[in-house]
Amino acid sequence: MIDLRSDTLTKPTGDMRAAMARADVGDDVYGEDPTVARLEERVAGLLGHEAALFTPTGSMANMLAVRSLVGPGQEVLCEASAHIARAELGAHGAYTGLTMRTWIHPRGQVDLDAIRTIFAPDMGPFFVPTAAISVENTHNFAGGAVLPLQDLRDLREYATGVGVRVHVDGARIWNAHVATGTPLAEYGAIADVMSVCLSKGLGAPVGSLMAGSADAIAEARIWRKRMGGGMRQVGILAAAGLHALDHHLDRLADDHAHARLLAEACGVDPATVDTNIVVVRRSDASDFVAAAREEGVLVSAVGPTAVRLVTHLDVSRDDAEKAAAVLGRLAGAHQ
Ligand SMILES: Cc1ncc(COP(=O)(O)O)c(C=O)c1O
């Protein structure tokens, strides 16, 4: 089977497992795990933030990050298919007590006109006040789309002007960085708080981080424990993340090339494929998924008319070519 369902499916490589086995560890709730500390410092440094906090999942990093900006009874604005709105099972509402309002963009982009229209200043006992704006870069359900740096800078300027803060869901910021050459710190400069994942394209088995000011991270450390996310000798997991940053960052360019190959085969304009995700629009999405499975290629339906293909560390050039041949044939046959 060639598995294109998600870049979360990668298995740790032999070298990564060896790095994990070698890791120095301590009790991280006591702040005594040197490998976790090294990872947190490294990621904070890469993003140009004061501090970072290791979390088990991207969802927890997002929850901690958004709640550091938005309190109960306040709102965060985001694009309608953002992961925080669509795929975190209502965690932000359920646990933080915030609400969300959304703008719609087919490519998940910043739409400053729409944001200006829905932004709500604090008017006392009348409307839910907007406390933050969240954007996702790259945007998962919009097909791994990169958000252009200038749009992000304009958003930053607007947010500062109206006195709200910015969260960036950077689960795949690594892909945006490799696709555009934009330094990670320039993306980091857009955000008051940011989340990044090690367990997607970078190929670690687990782990994400929230980055932000030292104060925001100190508070998030308490909330992480409160949510049950205080972990002990997890240097063993942080070592996988450090290994991934050392060895799996630049190779994301291969995933991007493989995604363009798949796009072309499936009749998707490769120019619309920024990174490692391809969305194929099909009226028969679930039949297409079933037919591909029959032929040894796993893909997923992410809506009744959308099939998603994701390239990653465990998909070689050869796999990508084989999958392109199968999917291309099916795409033609089921047109
Ligand atoms: C954009 C984005 N943010 C956050 C997450 C959440 O990560 P996790 O599955 O580790 O909770 C994902 C997961 O796929 C994602 O795609």
The ligand as an SDF file (V2000), in Angstrom:
LIG
                    3D

 16 16  0  0  0  0  0  0  0  0999 V2000
   -3.1180   22.6490   10.5750 C   0  0  0  0  0  0  0  0  0  0  0  0
   -3.1780   21.7040   11.7240 C   0  0  0  0  0  0  0  0  0  0  0  0
   -3.1430   22.1950   12.9630 N   0  0  0  0  0  0  0  0  0  0  0  0
   -3.1830   21.3960   14.0430 C   0  0  0  0  0  0  0  0  0  0  0  0
   -3.2430   20.0350   13.9070 C   0  0  0  0  0  0  0  0  0  0  0  0
   -3.3670   19.1940   15.1460 C   0  0  0  0  0  0  0  0  0  0  0  0
   -2.3370   18.3270   15.3590 O   0  0  0  0  0  0  0  0  0  0  0  0
   -2.5470   16.9990   16.2610 P   0  0  0  0  0  0  0  0  0  0  0  0
   -3.1380   15.9730   15.3540 O   0  0  0  0  0  0  0  0  0  0  0  0
   -1.1530   16.6790   16.7040 O   0  0  0  0  0  0  0  0  0  0  0  0
   -3.4460   17.3420   17.3890 O   0  0  0  0  0  0  0  0  0  0  0  0
   -3.2770   19.4760   12.6330 C   0  0  0  0  0  0  0  0  0  0  0  0
   -3.3500   18.0080   12.4710 C   0  0  0  0  0  0  0  0  0  0  0  0
   -3.3690   17.4710   11.3840 O   0  0  0  0  0  0  0  0  0  0  0  0
   -3.2480   20.3240   11.5060 C   0  0  0  0  0  0  0  0  0  0  0  0
   -3.3040   19.8610   10.2550 O   0  0  0  0  0  0  0  0  0  0  0  0
  1  2  1  0
  2  3  1  0
  2 15  2  0
  3  4  2  0
  4  5  1  0
  5  6  1  0
  5 12  2  0
  6  7  1  0
  7  8  1  0
  8  9  2  0
  8 10  1  0
  8 11  1  0
 12 13  1  0
 12 15  1  0
 13 14  2  0
 15 16  1  0
M  END
$$$$
